[in-house]
Amino acid sequence: MLTIKVLGPGCANCQKVEAAAKKAVANMSVEAEIIKVTDYADIMAYNILSTPGLVINEKLVAAGRIPQESEVMTWVADALTVA
C-alpha cells in the first residue's frame, strides 16, 4: 500500500492537491493511505520552500504548485514499480 502525504496548512490549494491524489488513486484502483501533514515542523522536514507539497512513499514529488491528476497518476505508477 502506498503512503501519500499532502503537505500544507489546509488551504484551498492543499485541498486541490489532496483531491487530485484521491482521483488518481481511485482511477488506478490502487490502495493508498492519504495523510494530511499540517504541522509546520513536519512540513519543513521535507525541505520545501512553499506549500502545497505532495509526497509519495516518502519521496517529495511536487512542491509549491498544484499538480495535474495525470502527473499524480504517473508518480503513483512510478512508486508502484519501485515498491
LODREN-754147 format. One record per residue: residue in one letter; x, y, z of N, C-alpha, C, CB in turn. Coordinates in steps of 0.05 Angstrom, whole numbers, plus 5000, padded with zeros to 4 digits. Glycine has a CB too. Layout:
! LODREN-754147
SITE   code    npx    npy    npz   capx   capy   capz    cpx    cpy    cpz   cbpx   cbpy   cbpz
SITE      A      X      Y      Z      X      Y      Z      X      Y      Z      X      Y      Z
...
This chain:
! LODREN-754147
SITE   code    npx    npy    npz   capx   capy   capz    cpx    cpy    cpz   cbpx   cbpy   cbpz
SITE      M   5017   4976   5000   5000   5000   5000   5018   5025   5000   4981   5000   5024
SITE      L   5010   5044   4984   5024   5069   4982   5017   5088   5005   5019   5083   4955
SITE      T   5036   5105   5012   5031   5126   5031   5034   5153   5016   5050   5124   5056
SITE      I   5013   5168   5015   5013   5194   5002   5008   5216   5023   4992   5196   4979
SITE      K   5026   5235   5023   5023   5257   5043   5019   5283   5028   5048   5259   5061
SITE      V   4999   5299   5037   4994   5325   5027   5005   5345   5048   4963   5330   5021
SITE      L   5025   5360   5040   5038   5379   5059   5026   5407   5056   5068   5380   5054
SITE      G   5017   5418   5078   5006   5445   5077   4987   5451   5100   4991   5450   5051
SITE      P   4981   5476   5104   4964   5484   5127   4934   5477   5124   4967   5513   5131
SITE      G   4926   5467   5101   4898   5460   5097   4884   5481   5080   4884   5458   5124
SITE      C   4899   5496   5065   4888   5517   5048   4873   5505   5024   4911   5536   5038
SITE      A   4861   5522   5008   4846   5513   4985   4864   5498   4965   4833   5537   4970
SITE      N   4889   5507   4961   4907   5493   4943   4915   5466   4954   4932   5510   4939
SITE      C   4918   5464   4980   4924   5438   4992   4901   5418   4987   4929   5441   5023
SITE      Q   4877   5428   4989   4853   5412   4985   4852   5403   4956   4828   5427   4993
SITE      K   4861   5420   4937   4861   5412   4909   4881   5390   4904   4867   5437   4891
SITE      V   4904   5392   4917   4925   5371   4914   4915   5345   4925   4951   5380   4928
SITE      E   4902   5346   4948   4890   5322   4960   4869   5310   4942   4878   5329   4988
SITE      A   4852   5326   4930   4831   5317   4911   4844   5303   4887   4813   5339   4903
SITE      A   4865   5315   4876   4879   5304   4853   4891   5276   4860   4901   5323   4843
SITE      A   4902   5274   4884   4914   5249   4893   4892   5228   4896   4929   5253   4919
SITE      K   4870   5235   4908   4848   5216   4912   4837   5207   4886   4826   5229   4929
SITE      K   4833   5225   4866   4823   5217   4840   4842   5199   4826   4818   5242   4823
SITE      A   4868   5205   4827   4888   5188   4814   4888   5160   4825   4916   5201   4816
SITE      V   4888   5158   4851   4888   5132   4864   4862   5116   4857   4890   5135   4895
SITE      A   4839   5130   4857   4814   5117   4851   4814   5107   4822   4791   5136   4856
SITE      N   4823   5124   4803   4824   5117   4775   4842   5093   4769   4833   5141   4758
SITE      M   4863   5091   4785   4882   5069   4781   4875   5044   4798   4910   5079   4788
SITE      S   4855   5046   4814   4847   5024   4832   4871   5015   4850   4836   5000   4816
SITE      V   4884   5035   4861   4908   5029   4878   4900   5035   4907   4932   5047   4869
SITE      E   4910   5018   4924   4905   5021   4953   4926   5040   4963   4905   4994   4968
SITE      A   4917   5062   4975   4936   5082   4986   4924   5096   5010   4943   5103   4964
SITE      E   4942   5103   5028   4934   5119   5052   4942   5148   5046   4948   5108   5078
SITE      I   4922   5166   5047   4927   5194   5042   4927   5209   5069   4907   5206   5022
SITE      I   4949   5221   5075   4953   5234   5101   4957   5264   5097   4977   5222   5117
SITE      K   4943   5281   5113   4947   5309   5112   4968   5316   5133   4920   5325   5117
SITE      V   4989   5330   5125   5010   5339   5143   5008   5369   5146   5039   5330   5134
SITE      T   4999   5378   5169   4994   5406   5173   5014   5419   5193   4966   5411   5183
SITE      D   5029   5403   5207   5048   5414   5227   5072   5425   5212   5057   5392   5247
SITE      Y   5078   5451   5218   5100   5465   5204   5126   5450   5206   5102   5493   5215
SITE      A   5133   5440   5229   5159   5426   5233   5160   5401   5215   5163   5419   5262
SITE      D   5138   5387   5214   5137   5363   5197   5139   5370   5168   5111   5347   5202
SITE      I   5127   5392   5160   5128   5401   5132   5157   5408   5125   5109   5424   5126
SITE      M   5170   5423   5143   5198   5432   5138   5218   5409   5137   5206   5451   5159
SITE      A   5210   5386   5148   5228   5362   5147   5232   5353   5118   5216   5340   5164
SITE      Y   5213   5361   5100   5216   5353   5072   5231   5374   5056   5188   5349   5060
SITE      N   5240   5395   5069   5257   5416   5057   5243   5429   5033   5283   5403   5048
SITE      I   5218   5437   5036   5204   5451   5015   5203   5481   5022   5176   5439   5010
SITE      L   5203   5498   5002   5202   5526   5006   5174   5537   5007   5217   5540   4984
SITE      S   5155   5524   4993   5127   5533   4993   5108   5509   4991   5122   5553   4971
SITE      T   5084   5513   5002   5064   5492   5001   5044   5499   4979   5049   5489   5028
SITE      P   5029   5481   4969   5026   5454   4979   5048   5435   4969   4999   5442   4970
SITE      G   5052   5414   4982   5071   5394   4974   5058   5366   4973   5095   5393   4994
SITE      L   5070   5349   4957   5060   5322   4954   5083   5302   4957   5045   5318   4927
SITE      V   5079   5283   4974   5100   5263   4980   5087   5235   4975   5111   5265   5009
SITE      I   5101   5219   4960   5091   5191   4955   5113   5172   4964   5084   5187   4925
SITE      N   5106   5155   4984   5125   5137   4996   5151   5151   5004   5132   5114   4976
SITE      E   5148   5173   5018   5170   5189   5029   5187   5202   5008   5187   5172   5047
SITE      K   5178   5204   4983   5193   5218   4962   5177   5243   4955   5198   5199   4937
SITE      L   5189   5266   4957   5176   5291   4950   5174   5292   4920   5192   5316   4961
SITE      V   5149   5295   4910   5145   5295   4881   5136   5323   4870   5125   5274   4873
SITE      A   5124   5339   4888   5115   5366   4880   5115   5384   4904   5087   5364   4867
SITE      A   5122   5410   4899   5121   5430   4920   5115   5457   4907   5148   5430   4935
SITE      G   5098   5472   4921   5093   5500   4912   5074   5502   4888   5118   5513   4906
SITE      R   5061   5480   4881   5042   5481   4858   5022   5459   4861   5058   5479   4832
SITE      I   5001   5461   4844   4980   5441   4843   4985   5423   4819   4952   5454   4843
SITE      P   4993   5398   4823   4999   5381   4800   4973   5372   4787   5015   5357   4809
SITE      Q   4974   5366   4761   4952   5355   4747   4947   5326   4756   4956   5356   4716
SITE      E   4923   5317   4753   4917   5289   4761   4934   5269   4745   4887   5283   4756
SITE      S   4939   5275   4720   4955   5257   4703   4984   5255   4714   4956   5267   4674
SITE      E   4994   5278   4724   5021   5277   4736   5021   5259   4761   5030   5306   4744
SITE      V   5001   5262   4777   4999   5246   4802   4997   5216   4794   4975   5254   4819
SITE      M   4982   5210   4773   4980   5182   4765   5007   5171   4756   4960   5180   4742
SITE      T   5023   5187   4743   5050   5179   4734   5067   5174   4759   5063   5201   4717
SITE      W   5066   5192   4778   5082   5188   4803   5073   5164   4818   5080   5213   4820
SITE      V   5047   5159   4819   5037   5135   4833   5047   5110   4819   5006   5135   4835
SITE      A   5046   5109   4793   5055   5087   4777   5085   5082   4782   5050   5091   4747
SITE      D   5100   5104   4782   5129   5102   4788   5134   5090   4816   5143   5129   4785
SITE      A   5119   5099   4835   5122   5089   4863   5115   5059   4865   5104   5105   4882
SITE      L   5096   5051   4849   5088   5023   4849   5110   5005   4837   5062   5019   4834
SITE      T   5124   5015   4817   5145   4999   4805   5170   4997   4823   5154   5011   4778
SITE      V   5174   5017   4840   5196   5017   4858   5190   5000   4882   5203   5046   4868
SITE      A   5165   4999   4891   5157   4985   4915   5159   4955   4912   5129   4992   4923
